[in-house]
Amino acid sequence: MADANPLSAMQAYGKALDNLSNAKSGGTTVGMDEVNTGPSFAELVQEAGKDAVAEGLNSEKVSLQSLTGESGLADIVTAVSSAEATLETVVSVRDRVIQAYQDIIKMPI
């Protein structure tokens, strides 16, 4: 039985991303037509991660501006609240991915 901890889940996800990038094409071929499938799950996760990092950096920027008096209390509260909501979302998604991985590992072959 495979090890079901977060590190092995991340490694398995990394291998899946590598396999996906090696086999990626523009769409799925059906007969003579090509069906555009849109962005992949990995691309959506990557974009969401970039957005979360940008939100955290924005919060830090506003916090630093508050030290110099360039931003008001409302700006600080809004930025910190937004960063907190983004972090809670990222943690929730991470927990769901790990739980899904553990459920897959428990499936009989």
C-alpha positions in Angstrom: 0.0 0.0 0.0 1.3 3.5 -0.9 2.1 6.0 1.7 -0.8 8.4 2.2 0.7 11.6 3.5 0.7 15.1 2.1 4.2 14.9 0.7 3.5 11.8 -1.3 0.2 13.4 -2.5 2.2 16.4 -3.7 4.7 14.2 -5.5 2.0 12.2 -7.2 0.4 15.5 -8.3 3.7 16.7 -9.6 4.2 13.5 -11.6 0.7 13.8 -13.0 1.5 17.4 -14.1 4.7 16.2 -15.8 2.8 13.5 -17.6 0.1 16.0 -18.6 2.6 18.6 -20.0 4.3 15.8 -22.0 1.1 14.6 -23.6 -0.7 18.0 -23.9 -2.3 19.0 -27.1 -4.6 21.8 -28.2 -7.8 19.7 -27.9 -9.3 16.3 -28.3 -9.7 14.9 -31.8 -13.1 13.4 -32.5 -13.2 12.0 -36.1 -12.0 14.8 -38.3 -13.0 17.6 -35.9 -11.0 19.0 -33.0 -12.9 19.8 -29.8 -11.3 22.7 -27.8 -11.3 21.6 -24.2 -10.3 24.9 -22.6 -7.7 25.3 -19.9 -6.7 22.2 -18.0 -7.2 21.6 -14.3 -3.5 22.1 -13.7 -3.6 25.5 -15.5 -6.6 26.5 -13.4 -4.8 25.6 -10.2 -1.6 27.4 -11.3 -3.6 30.5 -12.1 -5.4 30.4 -8.8 -2.1 30.0 -7.0 -0.7 33.0 -8.8 -3.7 35.0 -7.8 -3.4 34.0 -4.2 0.3 35.0 -4.1 -0.6 38.3 -5.7 -3.3 38.9 -3.1 -0.8 38.3 -0.3 1.7 40.6 -1.8 -0.9 43.3 -2.2 -1.9 42.9 1.4 1.8 43.3 2.5 2.2 46.3 0.2 -0.8 48.1 1.8 0.5 47.2 5.3 3.9 48.8 4.4 2.1 51.8 3.0 0.3 52.2 6.3 3.6 52.6 8.1 4.4 55.6 5.9 0.9 57.0 6.2 0.1 56.5 2.5 -3.0 54.3 3.2 -5.8 54.6 5.6 -7.2 52.1 8.1 -10.0 51.1 5.8 -7.5 50.1 3.1 -5.5 48.0 5.6 -8.6 46.2 6.9 -9.9 45.5 3.4 -6.5 44.2 2.2 -5.9 42.0 5.2 -9.5 40.6 5.1 -9.1 39.8 1.4 -5.8 38.1 2.0 -7.3 36.1 4.9 -10.2 34.9 2.7 -7.8 33.9 0.0 -5.6 31.9 2.4 -8.6 30.1 3.8 -9.7 29.2 0.3 -6.2 27.8 -0.6 -6.1 25.8 2.6 -9.6 24.4 2.0 -8.7 23.3 -1.6 -5.4 21.8 -0.3 -7.3 19.8 2.3 -9.8 18.6 -0.3 -7.0 17.5 -2.7 -5.3 15.5 0.0 -8.5 13.9 1.1 -9.3 13.0 -2.6 -5.8 11.5 -2.9 -6.3 9.4 0.3 -9.7 8.2 -1.0 -8.1 7.1 -4.2 -5.3 5.3 -2.4 -7.9 3.4 -0.3 -9.7 2.1 -3.5 -9.3 -1.6 -4.2 -7.5 -2.6 -7.3 
